[in-house]
Amino acid sequence: MRRLSKLGAGALALMLSATLVFPITASAAQYSDWHSAASNVIDSNTKTYRFTGTSLKVVVSEYDDEDTVNERTESVARLAAWNQAVNQGVVKAGTFAKYDVDVYAYDATNKKWVDNYFLYADEAGWSCNEDSDRAADGSYTYNLAIYQTTYKNNITGETSAKESDLTGVDLVSVNSIPKKTSVYTGAYKDITLNLRCGNVKIQKIKSSNKKVIQARAISNYTYKTTSNRALSKDQAGYYYEISGEKFYVPEGTKINNSYATVTLRVFGKKAGKAVVSFDIVDVNGAKTGSAKITVVSSKTKPIASITFGGKSLDQGDVIGSSNTKYIYNKQDINAVSAYTTAKSGKLKVTPSDGYKLVRIQVGNLEKYKYDSANDPSYASSNYSTTGKTHASSKVIETTESHPVDLNNDGDYDDVVDGVDESAVTYRYKTVKNNKKITLSKVTSYRKTTSSSSTTVIDNPEASTSSETISGATDAQVKAPTSIKVTLYNKSAKEYVDVYYTIYKKVKAY
């Protein structure tokens, strides 16, 4: 059974996602070495408690039908799992005026159904997932996972069981929409708006000052359905949950499951500030609300200068004004030959006026190997029958996106320093400004080897085997080192991440 109730891999994805494109005047531009995005300053850590309850067939009378016996047996196994959680101090059992979970289970001794109430340690941060399995003999195994999620602002250090309590979280009602942002004058920024709970589009987009900021919706992904969200109940009442956040509603309220992702593009026409407003419309075409985003347009880049070993990582953005100390000077940044041969050097960042330097992180690729032989879920691809044996395998070697347990807590469910453990590309370390760093020697690659064979016992000539190999581990001549600089925009009052990449030559072609 898939867990839907905790904040996991995609949960913080509902936060602001923005891409800055710089600049838009093609005749006056050349390749830009940097790109920026809104900084995800909210981390999450999920602790998982697992319990298993079992029960033999609960038969009361010889006249019991199979469905009745199964229902009773499963309920007893479920209660056993929850009682294990009580024994280990994860939840409390008893009679409560307000409770988190009601386990309706069969009491075989008294031959009646009974409500069993359970309470989490506190109101926020807890969720669970339950599933069961029936064996051939009619017995049941019930699996219970209880999750405790905490959130942290990785800049200020604030922690809370409720994400919305932290600085840096901009949620407007149930929709994930930023309250403010910034754009470079002469450029545009794409802002991702996540509409949820029946909301599917925006309309009547307006700018309070079109001479400063212009805006329009450029793309839309929409999912429409007639289904509604399931409501849960805890001490505070009935609620539905989105990305670990509880939204309380009156009992019986119907919350539609339709949603949409809208890309709003804002253009910085000249320096200044403007408010972009729009209406939010649901799946029935009704206006459900409105939102405003304050956009600051500035000619000031977040970083005034950035150097490695005294060489600039920024060639300049206007043709004819390139930095002669550019690290790839007289090389084509788009060519395979654009690299440095330096092994290490001092990294120095100077923020522009109006920006505060928060931290500098250096990221290296790391080698990862997946082998289906170690993946229990792959067992279904290997089987034997009376006259045939089938075997298949897959090995992936890569330095691209892969799962990493960044905080060493035994899972891939967390967000650490803004990085989702389930999809890690660069492994970042925080460094001090104007200190020596060493460049990575690991290149970007992905190699997949898949094999499959079928052996026919009674007819060997009908047996087959195959192998497919794609990709390579030695195709690249240069290795990337990612530089991630987090700054605070004082005027827009937002954090921003600025990325550069340093390429080091690691082998000859």
N, C-alpha and C positions, 0 to 999 in steps of 0.2 A: 504494500500500500504506500503510495507516495505521500510524503509529508508536505503539508501545505501551510502549516500553522506557525512556522518559525521564520525568523529573518535569516535568510541564507544567501546562496549565491547571487540571486538577482534582486535581493531586497533593496539594498541601497542603490541599485540601478534606477530606482524610481526617483532618486534625487536628481538635481539639476545636471544636465549633460550639455556642454557647449563646446563648439569648435570655432576658433578664430581663424579667419582667412585674411591674409595680409599681403599686399594691398590690392585694391580692385582696379586701379588705373594701370592697365597693362603696359602702356607706352612709357611709363615712368618707373617700371618695376623690374627687379631681377629676383632670382630665387632667394627666398627667406630661409635662414638656417634654423629658425625657432618656430615652435607652435605652442599654443597655450590652451588651457581648459580650466573650467571651474574646479577648484580643489575640493576633493571629498575629504573633509576633516573629521568625519564621524566614523569611528571604528565600532565593530561589534564583536562580542565574544560569547559563544554559546557553549554552555556546559550541558552534556547529555547524560541522563540517568536511564538505564535500561533494566526492565524487570520482565520476568516470564511467569505466567500462571498456567497451571495445567489442571485438567479435570477428566476423570473417567466418565463414561456415559451415565447420565442421571435418569434412571428409569424408575417411575413411581408405580406404574400399573402395566399389566400386559396389554392393555388397550391403548397405550400411548402411541400416537403416530410418530413417524420419523422426524417431521419438522418440529414437533413439540419437544422431543428428546434432544435434538440438536440445539434448540434455543436455550433450554435449561442448562445443558452442558457447557455451552459457550459462555453463558452468563456467570457460571461458577468459576470458570477459568479466568474470566475478566476480573472478577472480584478478588481472586487470589493474587493476580498481578498488582492490583492497587493496594492490597494489604501488604505486599512486599515493600511497596514504596513507603507505606506508613512505618513499617518495621525499621526501615533505614533512615527515617526522619526527613524524607523529602516532602511528604504531605501529612496532613492531620486528618483523622477520621472522627466523626461524631455527629451531633445534631447542631446545625448552624442555622441562624436566621437567614444568612446569605452564604452560599457555597459556590465552589468552582465546578465540581463534577458530581453528577448523580449516577451511581452505578446501580441499575435495577437488576438484581440477581435473584435466582431461585434458592430458597431455603429448603433443602431436601428433608431436614429433620422435622420442620413444622409444616412442610408441604404448602408453602405459599411464597409469593414474590415479595421482595423487600427492597426499599430504597436505602442505599448506602451513600452517605455524603462525605465528600473529601474537600479539603481546603489547602491551597498553596500557601507558601510562607508569607507572601504579600500579594497585592493586587496586580502589579505590573511585572512584565518580564518573563512570565511563565506560559508555557504551552505544552501540548502533548500530541502524540500520534499513537494510534492503536490499530492492530490488525490481529487476525486469528487464523489458525490452520487446523483443519479437521483430519485426523488420521483414519486409516481404513477400519480400525476397530471402533470408531465412533467417539474416541476421546478427542479433546481439544487442547491446543497450546495457544495461549494468548500472549502477544508481545506488546509491551507498553514502553514507550519512550517519552520521557519528560524532559523538556528543555528549559533551561534558565538562561536568558539572554540579557546581557548588560551592554551599555553603550558608552563610548568615551569620545570626547573631543580631543583628537590627538595633538592639537596645538595648545589648548588651555589646560588640558588634563582633567576637565570636568567629567564626572561619571554619573550615570542614571540608569534606572530600569526602564525609563521611558525616553525614547529617542527625541521626542518633541520638546523635552525639557532642556535640551542642550543648545548652547550658542552655536550658530552655524546651520541650523535646520530651518529651512524655509518651506513650510507646508501650508498651502491655502486650502482649508477644509479637507476633503478627501482627495483633492487633486494635487499633484506634485508640480508646483509652479514657483519659480524664484520671485522674490520681491524686488530684487535689484540686480543689476549686472553692468558691465562696462564693455565698450567696443573701441577699437583704435580708429581714430578719424581717418576716413578714406578706405576703411575696410568694412567687412560685415561679420557678424557672428550668428551662428545657428544655435538656437536654444531649444532643447527638447522639453515639451510640455506633456506630462503624463496625466491623461484624463481617465477617471475611474468611476465605478458604480453607476453605470448607465450613461455617463457623459461621453460624447463621441466626436465633437468638433467645436471650433471656436468661430465666431463671426463678428462683424462690425469692429474690425481692428482699426484703432486710431492712435495717432501720435499727437501729443500736446504741442509739439513744435516740429513740423515736417522739415524745416530748414536745418535742424540739428539731427534728428533721428527719423528715419523712415522704416516701416515694418510691413511684412506680409507673411502669410503662411505659405510655405513652399512645398510641403509634403504632409501626408496624413496616412497613418495605418489605423484601420478601424476594425474592431471585432464586435459584431452585433449578435445578440442572443435574447431569447425570451426567458432564460433561466435566471433565478435569483440567488443571492448569497444566503448561505445558511447562517442563522443566528445562534450564538452561544450565550451562556448565562454565567455570571459570577456574582461576587458580593455586591457589585454596584448596579447590576441589572443586565438587560439584554444588549448584546453588541455583535458587530462583525469586525473582522480583523484584516488589516492591510499592512504587510511588511512589518509585522510585530506591533503595530499601533492599533489600539482598540477604539472603535467609534460606537458610542452608546445610542440606542434608539428605543422607542416604545415597543412593547411586545407586539408581534404580528406585523411589524413594518417590513415592506418588501423592497429590497435593494437589488436593482437589476445588475447583472454581471457584465454588461457591455462595457467596452473601454476603447481608448484610442491613444495613439502617440502622435502628437502634432509637432512639426518642426517650424518654429517661428524664426524668421530671419530678420535681424535688425541691421540697418545700414547707418554708419557714422558719417553724416554728410559734412558736418563741421563741428568744432569743439563746442561743448555745452552739455546740457542735461534736458531730458524730456521723459514724459511718462507715456508708456505704451499701454493701452487698455483694450479689452475685448470681452465679449460675452461668451459664456460657456453654455452649450446646447446639448440636450440629452438625446437618446435614441428615438424619442417620440417627437423631436423637433421643438421641445419646450425649453425656454431659457431657465437654467437652474442657478445661475450666478454670474459673476463677472470677476475679472482680475486686473490688476495693474502691476506693471513692471517698470521701475525707474531705471533708465538707461543713461549712463554717463559716457559721452564721447570725448576722447582725449587724444591729442597728438603725441602724448608721452608714452613710450614703450615701457613695459614694466622694468626692464633691465637696461641701464645706461651702458654698461660694458661687462663683458665676461671673457676672461682669458684663461688659457691653460699653458703653463710654461712660458708665459709672456706673449703667447700668440692668441689673437682674437678668435673666438668661436663664431663670430657674426661678421659676414662679409660686407654688410651694408645692404639697405633695401632699395636704393635708387641707383640706376645705371649711371656709371661715371664717378660714383663716390665710394668705391670699394675701399676697404681698409687694407693698406699695404702690409700690415702685420697679420692678415688673415691666415689662419692655420693651414688652409688649402690654397694659398695664393698661387695663381697661375695654373691651378688644377681645375678641372670641371667637376663640380660637386656631384653631378649626376653620373659621372663615369666611374668604372670600377677602380680607376687609378687614384681616386681622391682619398688620401689617407695621410696619416702622420707616422713617422717611424719612431717617435719618442715613446719610451717605456713608462715614464712618469713625469710629473711636473706639478707646480702649484696651481690650484684652481682658485680664481679670485672673481667674486661677483660684486658689482656695484649697482645697487638699485637706483631707479630714477626718482626724482622728486615726486612726492605723493605716494610712494610705495615703501613699505617696510619689509626688509628681508627677514623671513621667519625661519627657514631652514634650507640646507642644501643636501641633496641625496645623490649618491652615485650608484648606478645600477649595472650589474653584470648579468649576462646570460649564464645559465647553468645547464649542464647536461642532465637529461631525464630519459629513463628507459622504461617503457611499458612492455610487459611480457604476459600474454594471455594465460600462460601456464600458472601464473600467480593470481589470476582473477577468477574467483568462484563463479561469477555470472557467465563465464565463457564455457562452463562445463556442458551446457546444453548443446554445444556445437561438436561435442565428442561423445559418441555413443556406439553401442554394439547391439546387433540383433542376432538371431540364430545363424544367419548365413552371411552377415555383412558387418564390417567395422568401418566407422567414419571418424576421421581425425582432422582437426583444423587448428591453426594457431596464427597468432599475429604478434609481431614485435615492432614497437615504434621507438626509434631513437630520435630525440629532438632537443632543441634549445628554445623552441617556440612555446606557446602557451601550454601550461600543464599545472596539475595540482601540487601545492607545496604547503606543508604544515608550518607556517611562518612563526607561530608562537609555541610550537612543540607541545600542544595539548592533545594530540592524538586524533585530530579530525581536520577536515578542510572546509569547515562551516563558517569561518570567521573573516572579518575584515581587519587588517593590521596596517596601520599607517596609510590608510586609503586604498590598500591593495586587497582584492578578493582572493582568498586562499585557493579557491577552486580553479582559478585561471591566472596563473602568474607567468609573466614573461621575463621581466628583469627582477633580480633580487637586489633591493636597495639597502644601502647603509648610509646613515647620516654622518656628514663630515663637517669640519669647521671651515669657515671662510679663510681663504689665503693660505691653505695648508696643502701639503703634497698628497697627491692621489696617484695610484697605479692603474694603468689602463688594462682592460680585459684582453685576454687572448682567445676567448671562446667565440666562434663564428656562429651565425644563424643558419640552422639547417633542420631538415626533417627527412628521415629515412624510414620507410615502412616495408617490412618483409612479411608477406602472408603466404601460408601454405595450406594445402588441402589434399587429403587422400582418402580413397575409398577402396577397401580390400574386400573382394568377393571370395569367400572361402571355397565354395564349390566350383568356381570358375575363375581362376587366377588371371586369365587373359582379359577378363572384363574389369579388372582392377585399374584404377586411374590415380594419378597424382599430379599436382601442379604447384608452382611457386611463382609469386609475383614480387618483384622488388622495385620500389620507386624512391626517388630522392637520393641524396648523397650526404655524407658527413664531411667531405673535404672540398666542396665546390667553391667556397668563398675565399677570397684572398685577404680580406680585411675583417676585423672583429669590432663590433660596436660597444661603446660604453655610454650608457644613458645618463645624462645630467638632468636632474629634476630639481628645480628651484621653486620653492613656495614663498609667495609674497602676499602682503596685505595691502589692498587698494584702499587708501584712506578716504578718498572721495566717494567711491561706490560702496565702501564698507563691506568688502568681500575678499575672500582668499582666492588666489589664482596660482596655478601651477604653470611654469614655463619650462619647456623641454628643449634640450640640445643633445646632439649625438656626436661623439668623437670617434672617428674611425682609425684604427691602428692596423698597419700592415703586419700580417702574421705568417705569410708564406709567399713564395714566388710562383707565378704561373708558368 
